[in-house]
Every structure is written in C-alpha cells, then in structure tokens.
Amino acid sequence: MNDLETEEKVDVLVIGAGPSGTVAAAILQKKGLHVKIVEKQKFPRFVIGESLLPRSMHNFEKADFIDVIEQAGFQKKYGAKFADKHEICDFDFASQFSDGWTWTWQVKRDRFDHILAEEVMRRGICLDYEAEVTAVRFNQDGSSVTTVEKAGCTSDIRARIIVDSSGYGRVLPRLLDLDQPSGLPERSSFFCHVKPKEVSDDKERMRIIIIVYTNDVWGWVIPFADGTSSIGIVGSPEGVHRYEGSKEKQMRKWIAEIPALKERFTDCEMVFEPRTITGYASAVKQLYGNGYVLTGNASGFVDPIFSSGVTLATESAALAAELISEQLAGKTINWEKDYAQYILGGVDVFKTFIEAWYAGDLQKIFFSNSPNEKIKQQICSVLAGYVWDSGNPFVKKHDRALSNLVKVVSY
C-alpha cells in the first residue's frame, strides 16, 4: 500500500451508494451541502430486496428520483397477495387506510441501484466506486477523518458528519463496535431469478405473492417487467435446506413441492444459481453518535416477509438528511427524539407484524371467514409501509390491536 496520497474536505460523507445512500446524498445536495459518496463495490451489483412499498415513494419524491425511476420501465406494484393452498387474501394498496401513494415498483436491484447512483453523479455528486473505508477518527466537535483505500492507495476525507448507508457492509457498526444481537431467531433465505415457460398475465405481475406453506417455511414470487421473476423460500435453516443436491436441484424440488410455484415455474430457466443468506437479522446499540448517523441496513435488518428493507432505508436516509442540514445550519437537533425514536417506532410496528406472522396469527386474520373491511384497510396501510401513521390503530397500538384481533378471529 502506498503512503497517504490525497485529502479532501466535504460537509457530509455518505458511505454506501444503495437507495439509502443516494436518497440521503440527493436531499443533502438540494440543501446546498457538499456531499461525497464512497462505495466499496462496483455497480451494477446484485443485491436482494426487490419489492418496494408505497411509503418509499415519498422519499424518492424528496430526492427527485421519481421521474428517472419511471423512465426505467420497472414493473409497477399495486398490492400484495397472500396464498394459503386453496385460499387467497389480496391487499390492494388503493384500498388502504392511510393517505399516500397507492403503488410502487418491483425492481431488479442491480439495475435500480445503478440508476440512482448514476443519477446523483449526473447531478454533480462525487461517487467513488471500489473505495473501502478502513478507519474513521472522530474529533470532539463531531467532525471526522475517514481513511479510504482504493486501488492500493489511501486517502483521507474530512467531513463535518458521516452518514453510514453501507447496508450489510455495516461499516461504522464494525469499526465502532455498535453491533448487538437482534434477538430474533436465525432464519435463511434461499432464492433465485427464473424465466418461466409462460409469462404471467399483466394483472398477476402487479402483485408480490407471498406463499404460506408450513409453520416454518414461506415463499415469495416477485414478477419483473421483463417476464422473469424472483422466487424465494424463507424459514428456519433446517426447514429451508431440507433437500440434498446442488442448489439448483434443491430449488427445483421446492418448485415441485409448492403448488403455487409448480404451477408457474416447472421447467423454468434459472437466470443464476440459487443463493442463500442465513442469519440476516441484525441490530445496533445506537443509531447515531457525535458526528455520525446510521441509516438503512447499516442500522439493522429484521426480516424480508413484508419487504420493509428499502422503505426503512429511504425513510431513515431522508430524515437523516433533513436533520443534518438543520444541524449544519446551526440548529440544535435532538437526535434521540427526532431520529432514533421515530425510526425505531416504525421498526417496532414491522416487528410486531413479523412476530405475528411467524406465530401464525396473521394468517388467521388474513384468511378469516368474516373479514372486516375497515380493519383490512388499516392492515393494508401497514403492509404499504405507512408504519408511522399514528392515526392507524394498528400503528399506534400495534401490539394490542393485533393481539385483540387474533382473539376475535380465533373465537
């Protein structure tokens, strides 16, 4: 490695060029701040998390990303369908309780993330690919010096504040010892992209399909605009990897076993070899500190069941950017109240629904013989990502509301 070669100064250093990082950077630039993004990988690159939620659209609006995403022609998503063998529960985002967007997109993340990264660079934001953060030194006033390695050379970046949007890379949690156990059971995701013999019709492609299968296994189908689909199996490691053989053979056995997959994907072409992520749940001791804030998966990840990842990533990014611009303008920010409590409040709502899913309680509600339309609209809003709408009882009192409803439908 060569000696230190360069040094630059910015207002805000953003670590990571995924949706969280680019949303934060775009909003910060709009506020007149000098922003730089460093990204360890080279884009485009594969990442999971392909079905968005309507709530994320508000954050794409704030970053002025809607038009550039629209022009890309991604598959539009208008709801979520839950399938339990012979029963279907369909949620139409147009029939939700909360005011807001009633649709979003289903995207291949390699292309989607690359489009957003290219857009911020088009706007003049410096984005360095294949640049790895190796050290960070914080000063008493919150400013910092970050050491970055790229192509065998190191450089220093001086920033007034850092936004860690590094996703699963979790740069600052590792460097600052912020990681802590999530408290959630270990689960696995086993997934791939497939090209079916026959493309599903336009209406079916407008939904993510969640397949209820056994107590410890569920599946997803996420159709894309090009006729391919993302399919996945999620559950306990033992449940997900119950078959032997190559990963492709294992996936084909799952396709043959689950009727909803067998009907659509028998003899499908696999675009890439199926992949596994195990033990993906994560948490941190704190979401912010003197001179930094964590956004998106860098601050923790819960579970893929309700596609909350990009919504939490962009919500935290947009809020962090707003607060940073105010702080750097001289305003005193209560990061605990205005950031951590707000973001974690939404995470807690998702957690309640996730725990109810794995307990089997949500399935009882979804497939109840006498559904209440108003309650369905309120739950639909949560599934659309509006987990900060305190006017919704399934947000404001999520624990109690769900547990009481389970008792009613189980009676």
N, C-alpha and C positions, 0 to 999 in steps of 0.2 A: 504494500500500500504506500502511495506517495504521501509526502508531508502535506499539511493543510495548504490548500491552494487558493481558495476564494472565500469571500464572506459577503453576505448581503443582508440588508435590513428591510423588514416588512412590518406592516401593522399586525397582520394575522397570518400565521402559518397553519394551513389545513393539511392534516396527514390522512391521505386516502382520497381516491378520486371516484368512489362509488356514488350513488344517489345522495347519500348524506353529505359527503364532502363537496359535491358540485352544487347542491342546493345552498349549503352554507356559504360557499365562496361567491356564488352569483348574487345572493342577497347582500353580503358584505360589500361587494364591489358597488352595488347600487347605492349603498350608503356612503360611497366615496372613500372607502378604505383600500389600502394597498394589500392585496392578498396573493399568496403563493400556495400552490398545492404540490405536495410530494407524494408519489405513488410508487410502491415497491415493485409492482408488476408492470408488464407491458400490455396495453389494451389493443384489441379486444381480448378478453379472457373469460373463461366460463365461470359462472357463479350461480348458485341456486337462489330461489326466491322470486318466482316468475309471475305470480298472480297478485296484482296490486289491489288496493282498496280505495274506494272513492275519497276517503279523507285525505289521502296523499295528494289528490288533485289540487287542494287548496295550497299546498306547499309548492307544488310545481308552478302554480299561478304566481305565487310570491317571487319565485325565481325567474319568471317569464320563460318557462320551458314548455308551456302547453303547445304552442304552435310548432316548435321543432319536433316534438314527440308525435303530434298529429300527422305531420308530413311524412313520418317514417312508415305509416300504414300498419301499425300493430293491431292485433286482434282486440276489438272492444269487448269489454266485460260488463254485463248488466245485472249479474246476480250470482248466487251460489246454490247449487243443487246437492242435497244430501240423499244418498240412495242406500236403503237397507233391504237388500234382497228384493222383495216384492213391493216395497213402499218407497215413496218419493216425498221429500219435503223441499219445496222450491222457495227461495227467497229472492224477490225482485227488488233491487235497490230503489226503484221508483216508488215502492210502497213502504219506505222506511219512515220512522217517526221523526228523525232529525232533519232540519233544513240543510241542504248542501248538495253536493254532486251525487248524481244517481247512476253514474257509470265510471269506468276506468279502463285500464288496459291489461292484457295478458301478454307478457313480453319475454323474448329470449334475452337474458340479462347481458350476455356478452355484447350484443349489438346495442341494446338500450343504454347501458352504462357508457359505452364508447361514444354514442351520440351526444350524451350530456357532457362528457369530458371534452369532446371536440367543440361543443358549443361554448363552453366557458373559455376555451383557448381562443376561439374566434372573437370573443369579446375582449381579449387582451389580458386575460389572467394567465400567469405563468404556471404551467403544469409540467413538472419533471417526472417522466416515467423511469422505472428501474432505478429509483433513488430510495435507498433504505435508511431509515432513521436508526442510528446506532447508539446515540446518547443524547440526553437533554439535561441542561443545567439551568435551574431557576434562580433568579435574583430575588431579593427581598421585596422589591416592588412588583413582582409578578412577571416582569419581562424574563426572557429566556434566550439561551443559546442552544440551538439544536444542531447536532453533528449528523451529516448525511453522507453516505457513501454511494458513489455512482461510478461505474466503470473503473474501479480501482483507485479512484480519487476521493478525497474527503473535502467537505466544505462546511462552513458554519452559516446558519441562518439565525439572525437576531430578530425576535418578534416580541410584540407587546403582549400577545396572548396566543395560545395554541388551541386549535380545535382538533381533537382526535376523532377522526371519522374512518379509522383504519379497519373497521369491520372485524372479521375473525382474526386479523393480524394482531389486534388489541395491543398496540404499541405502548401507550402510556400505562395501561394496567400492568404490563410485564415490567417495564422499566421502573415504575414507581411502587411496585408490589401492592396493587389495588385489587387483584383478583380475590374472589372468595367463592365458596361453593354455592351453587344455585339453589340447593335444597330440593331439586326436582329429581325424580327417578331417571336413570340413564336410559335413553331411547336411541334407536337407529332409524335413519332414513336410507332407503335403497331405491335408486331412481335412474331413469334414462330418458332420452328423447326417442320417439318412434315415428315411423312413417307407415300408416295403415294402408291396407289394400284399397279401402274405400274411405274417402274423406267424409267426416261427419257433416251434417247439414248446417246451414248458417245459424239457425236458432240454437242448436246444441253447442256450437262453438262460442256462444256468448255467455257461457257459464263455466265456472270451475265446478267439477263434480267431485264430491267427497264420498267415498265408498265406505260404509260401515260394514265391517266384516266379522271380526271376532272381538272378544274382550280386550285383547292386547295388540290387535292389528287393524289399521285402516289404510285406505289408499286414496290417491288423488289422480285426476285426469285434468290437465290444463291444455286446452286446444290453442294452437297458434294460427296466425293468419296464413301461413304457407302450407297448411294442411297437416303439418306434423303436430305431435302432442308431447307434453311432458307427462310421464306417468311415474308414480312413486308408491312405495309401501313404507309405512311408519309404524313403529311399535317397539316392544322390548327387543333387545338384540337377539334373544333366543327365538322369539316369535318371527322376526323378520328374516333371520338366516336359518330357517328350519330345513332348507333343502341343501343338497350337496351338488358338486359340479362347478363348472365355470359360472361366472356372474351372469353371462347371457342365458345359460341353461336354468339358473335359479329364477331369473326374471320370466322366462318363458313358462316355467312351472307355475309361477304366480298368475300369469295371464290365463293359463289353462284352468286354474282353480277358482278364480273370482269371476262370476258370471258377467259382471259389468265390464271387465277387461277382456274376457274371452270373446264377447260379442263384437267388440270394436277392434281388437288388436291381435287376434290369432294370425299367425304367419306374417306379422308386421316386420318391416325392416328396422333394425336398431341403428340409429344415427351414430351413437357411440356406445362403447361398452358400459353397462350399468355401473354406477358408482355408489359408494357408501359413506355416510357421515354418522359417526357414533359419538354419543356424549356431547351433543351440541349445546345444551343448556349452559348458560354462564351468568355470572353476576359480578358486581364490583362493590367495594367498600364505600365508595363515594363517586358521584357523577361530575364533580368539579373540584377545583382547588385553586390556590393562588397562582394564577397565570395559565390555567387550562380548563377546558370543559370537554367531557366525553359525549359523543353522540352515536346514535345507531347501535350496531352490534358491538362496537368497542365498549359500550356501557352495559352490555348484557344481551342475552337472547333467551327466549322462553321456549317456544315450540312452533312448528310450522302449521299446525292444524287450522288456524284462522288467518293465515297469510299476513300476520301483523308486522313482519320484519321491515318492509320498506316504509310502511306508514309510521312506525316508531322512529325509523331512521330519518325520514324527512321532517317529521314533526319536531324532533329534538334539534335537528340542524337549523330549521327555520327559526325556532325560538332562541336557540343559542346565538344565532347571527343578530337577531334583533337586540338581545340583551348586551352583546358585545359592543355593538355600535353605540348604544347608550352609555355603556361604561367608558368606552374610549373617548366619548364626548364630554366626560366629566361627571356623569350621573352615578350615584351610589346604587348598586344592584344588590338585592337580597337573593343571592343565587340559590339558597336553600328553599325559600318560599316560591320564588318566581320561576325557578327552573326545576330543581330536583323533585319537589313535592308535586308539581304539575305533571312532569313526565312519568314519575313513578305511580301517580294516581291512575293514569291510563294503563300502565303496565299491570297494575293490580286488577283492573277490570278484565283485561285479557286473561290474566292468571286464573281468576275465578271461573271464567268460561272454559278455559283449558282443563282445569281440575274437574269441572263438572262433566266435560266430555269423556275424560279417561275413567271417571267413576260410572259412566253410563247414564247419568242423569239427564244430560242434554238430549240424548237420543229419545228418552221417554217423552220429553217435551216436544221435540220435533215431530215424532210420529204418534202424537196423542190423537185419540179418536174424536175429540171435541176441541179443536184449536180455537183460541181467542184471537180474533184478527188484530185488535189493538196491541195485545201482548206480542204477537208475531211481528208487528211493525217496530215495536221497541227493541226486540231482539235483533231484528234486521239491521237496525242502526248500529248496534254493537258490531255485527258482522261486517258492516260497511266501514268500520274503523272510527265511528264517532264515539269514542270512549271517554271523551271529555265533555260531553253534553250532560250537564248536571240536571237538566230538566227531564231526563230519561230515568225512571226509577231503576232500570237495570244497569245504570251507571252510578247514580247517586247512592243507592243502597244495593249494590250488586250481589253481595253475599246473601243478604236476607231475601231479596226479591227472587233469586234463583232457587234457594232452598225452600221457600214457601210455595213456589210454583211446582216444584218437584213433588211436594206433598200432595198438592191438589190433583195433579195428573196421575199420581200413583194410587189415589184413594179408590 
